[in-house]
């Protein structure tokens, strides 16, 4: 994706970090249908940077929103996955 270019890798990770924070906030504040759409967007972004746990948790939110399932628990898991990913991103960015 970034062909080994460190500055570009850092830029992409920073963009994902910001987007994940913004979309999580929207997921938490939206009705299920909109939350599912935001989660879908987040899942795609997460996959593009290799944040597989975030992608899986976002997909859970999306499915829960469609099925009127356990949204609060799915959103909590998504928030935890994002927090973990953001910690890794922070460590990667400060190392370089």
Phi and psi in degrees as GROMACS dihedral restraints (atoms count N, CA, C in turn):
[ dihedral_restraints ]
;  ai    aj    ak    al  type     phi  dphi    fc
    3     4     5     6     1  -110.3    20    10
    4     5     6     7     1     3.0    20    10
    6     7     8     9     1    53.8    20    10
    7     8     9    10     1    35.0    20    10
    9    10    11    12     1    76.4    20    10
   10    11    12    13     1     6.4    20    10
   12    13    14    15     1   -79.6    20    10
   13    14    15    16     1   107.1    20    10
   15    16    17    18     1   -58.0    20    10
   16    17    18    19     1   -45.6    20    10
   18    19    20    21     1   -60.8    20    10
   19    20    21    22     1   -37.2    20    10
   21    22    23    24     1   -70.0    20    10
   22    23    24    25     1   -39.5    20    10
   24    25    26    27     1   -59.4    20    10
   25    26    27    28     1   -46.4    20    10
   27    28    29    30     1   -61.2    20    10
   28    29    30    31     1   -44.5    20    10
   30    31    32    33     1   -60.9    20    10
   31    32    33    34     1   -44.2    20    10
   33    34    35    36     1   -63.8    20    10
   34    35    36    37     1   -42.9    20    10
   36    37    38    39     1   -65.6    20    10
   37    38    39    40     1   -39.1    20    10
   39    40    41    42     1   -64.1    20    10
   40    41    42    43     1   -42.5    20    10
   42    43    44    45     1   -62.1    20    10
   43    44    45    46     1   -43.5    20    10
   45    46    47    48     1   -62.9    20    10
   46    47    48    49     1   -43.2    20    10
   48    49    50    51     1   -56.0    20    10
   49    50    51    52     1   -47.4    20    10
   51    52    53    54     1   -66.3    20    10
   52    53    54    55     1   -42.7    20    10
   54    55    56    57     1   -64.9    20    10
   55    56    57    58     1   -41.6    20    10
   57    58    59    60     1   -61.5    20    10
   58    59    60    61     1   -43.1    20    10
   60    61    62    63     1   -61.5    20    10
   61    62    63    64     1   -45.8    20    10
   63    64    65    66     1   -65.2    20    10
   64    65    66    67     1   -46.3    20    10
   66    67    68    69     1   -69.1    20    10
   67    68    69    70     1   -34.8    20    10
   69    70    71    72     1   -60.9    20    10
   70    71    72    73     1   -43.9    20    10
   72    73    74    75     1   -59.1    20    10
   73    74    75    76     1   -42.3    20    10
   75    76    77    78     1   -67.8    20    10
   76    77    78    79     1   -39.8    20    10
   78    79    80    81     1   -59.2    20    10
   79    80    81    82     1   -44.9    20    10
   81    82    83    84     1   -67.3    20    10
   82    83    84    85     1   -26.7    20    10
   84    85    86    87     1  -103.8    20    10
   85    86    87    88     1     0.3    20    10
   87    88    89    90     1  -107.6    20    10
   88    89    90    91     1   157.4    20    10
   90    91    92    93     1   -66.2    20    10
   91    92    93    94     1   160.8    20    10
   93    94    95    96     1   -50.3    20    10
   94    95    96    97     1   -44.5    20    10
   96    97    98    99     1   -61.8    20    10
   97    98    99   100     1   -46.3    20    10
   99   100   101   102     1   -68.4    20    10
  100   101   102   103     1   -39.7    20    10
  102   103   104   105     1   -59.6    20    10
  103   104   105   106     1   -39.9    20    10
  105   106   107   108     1   -63.1    20    10
  106   107   108   109     1   -38.8    20    10
  108   109   110   111     1   -66.9    20    10
  109   110   111   112     1   -42.9    20    10
  111   112   113   114     1   -63.7    20    10
  112   113   114   115     1   -40.6    20    10
  114   115   116   117     1   -63.5    20    10
  115   116   117   118     1   -38.0    20    10
  117   118   119   120     1   -61.1    20    10
  118   119   120   121     1   -45.1    20    10
  120   121   122   123     1   -61.5    20    10
  121   122   123   124     1   -44.0    20    10
  123   124   125   126     1   -63.9    20    10
  124   125   126   127     1   -39.6    20    10
  126   127   128   129     1   -60.6    20    10
  127   128   129   130     1   -43.7    20    10
  129   130   131   132     1   -64.2    20    10
  130   131   132   133     1   -42.8    20    10
  132   133   134   135     1   -64.3    20    10
  133   134   135   136     1   -41.3    20    10
  135   136   137   138     1   -63.0    20    10
  136   137   138   139     1   -42.5    20    10
  138   139   140   141     1   -61.4    20    10
  139   140   141   142     1   -35.8    20    10
  141   142   143   144     1   -68.1    20    10
  142   143   144   145     1   -21.7    20    10
  144   145   146   147     1  -110.0    20    10
  145   146   147   148     1     4.3    20    10
  147   148   149   150     1    81.6    20    10
  148   149   150   151     1    20.3    20    10
  150   151   152   153     1   -89.3    20    10
  151   152   153   154     1    73.1    20    10
  153   154   155   156     1   -64.6    20    10
  154   155   156   157     1   -37.2    20    10
  156   157   158   159     1   -66.5    20    10
  157   158   159   160     1   -37.9    20    10
  159   160   161   162     1   -66.3    20    10
  160   161   162   163     1   -43.4    20    10
  162   163   164   165     1   -60.6    20    10
  163   164   165   166     1   -44.1    20    10
  165   166   167   168     1   -65.0    20    10
  166   167   168   169     1   -42.8    20    10
  168   169   170   171     1   -67.4    20    10
  169   170   171   172     1   -37.9    20    10
  171   172   173   174     1   -65.3    20    10
  172   173   174   175     1   -38.4    20    10
  174   175   176   177     1   -64.9    20    10
  175   176   177   178     1   -37.1    20    10
  177   178   179   180     1   -59.6    20    10
  178   179   180   181     1   -43.6    20    10
  180   181   182   183     1   -62.2    20    10
  181   182   183   184     1   -44.2    20    10
  183   184   185   186     1   -59.7    20    10
  184   185   186   187     1   -45.1    20    10
  186   187   188   189     1   -67.1    20    10
  187   188   189   190     1   -41.3    20    10
  189   190   191   192     1   -63.2    20    10
  190   191   192   193     1   -37.5    20    10
  192   193   194   195     1   -65.0    20    10
  193   194   195   196     1   -39.5    20    10
  195   196   197   198     1   -69.0    20    10
  196   197   198   199     1   -35.6    20    10
  198   199   200   201     1   -97.7    20    10
  199   200   201   202     1     6.7    20    10
  201   202   203   204     1    51.6    20    10
  202   203   204   205     1    43.9    20    10
  204   205   206   207     1   -88.2    20    10
  205   206   207   208     1  -152.9    20    10
  207   208   209   210     1   -78.6    20    10
  208   209   210   211     1    72.3    20    10
  210   211   212   213     1   -60.2    20    10
  211   212   213   214     1   -48.5    20    10
  213   214   215   216     1   -58.1    20    10
  214   215   216   217     1   -41.4    20    10
  216   217   218   219     1   -68.3    20    10
  217   218   219   220     1   -41.9    20    10
  219   220   221   222     1   -64.2    20    10
  220   221   222   223     1   -40.0    20    10
  222   223   224   225     1   -67.7    20    10
  223   224   225   226     1   -37.9    20    10
  225   226   227   228     1   -62.0    20    10
  226   227   228   229     1   -44.0    20    10
  228   229   230   231     1   -64.1    20    10
  229   230   231   232     1   -38.0    20    10
  231   232   233   234     1   -63.7    20    10
  232   233   234   235     1   -44.8    20    10
  234   235   236   237     1   -60.1    20    10
  235   236   237   238     1   -41.0    20    10
  237   238   239   240     1   -65.1    20    10
  238   239   240   241     1   -43.5    20    10
  240   241   242   243     1   -63.4    20    10
  241   242   243   244     1   -40.3    20    10
  243   244   245   246     1   -65.9    20    10
  244   245   246   247     1   -42.2    20    10
  246   247   248   249     1   -59.8    20    10
  247   248   249   250     1   -42.3    20    10
  249   250   251   252     1   -65.4    20    10
  250   251   252   253     1   -44.2    20    10
  252   253   254   255     1   -63.1    20    10
  253   254   255   256     1   -41.0    20    10
  255   256   257   258     1   -65.3    20    10
  256   257   258   259     1   -35.1    20    10
  258   259   260   261     1   -65.1    20    10
  259   260   261   262     1   -42.7    20    10
  261   262   263   264     1   -64.9    20    10
  262   263   264   265     1   -44.2    20    10
  264   265   266   267     1   -59.8    20    10
  265   266   267   268     1   -45.2    20    10
  267   268   269   270     1   -58.4    20    10
  268   269   270   271     1   -41.9    20    10
  270   271   272   273     1   -66.9    20    10
  271   272   273   274     1   -41.4    20    10
  273   274   275   276     1   -64.5    20    10
  274   275   276   277     1   -39.7    20    10
  276   277   278   279     1   -70.4    20    10
  277   278   279   280     1   -37.5    20    10
  279   280   281   282     1   -77.2    20    10
  280   281   282   283     1   -22.4    20    10
  282   283   284   285     1   -71.7    20    10
  283   284   285   286     1   -37.7    20    10
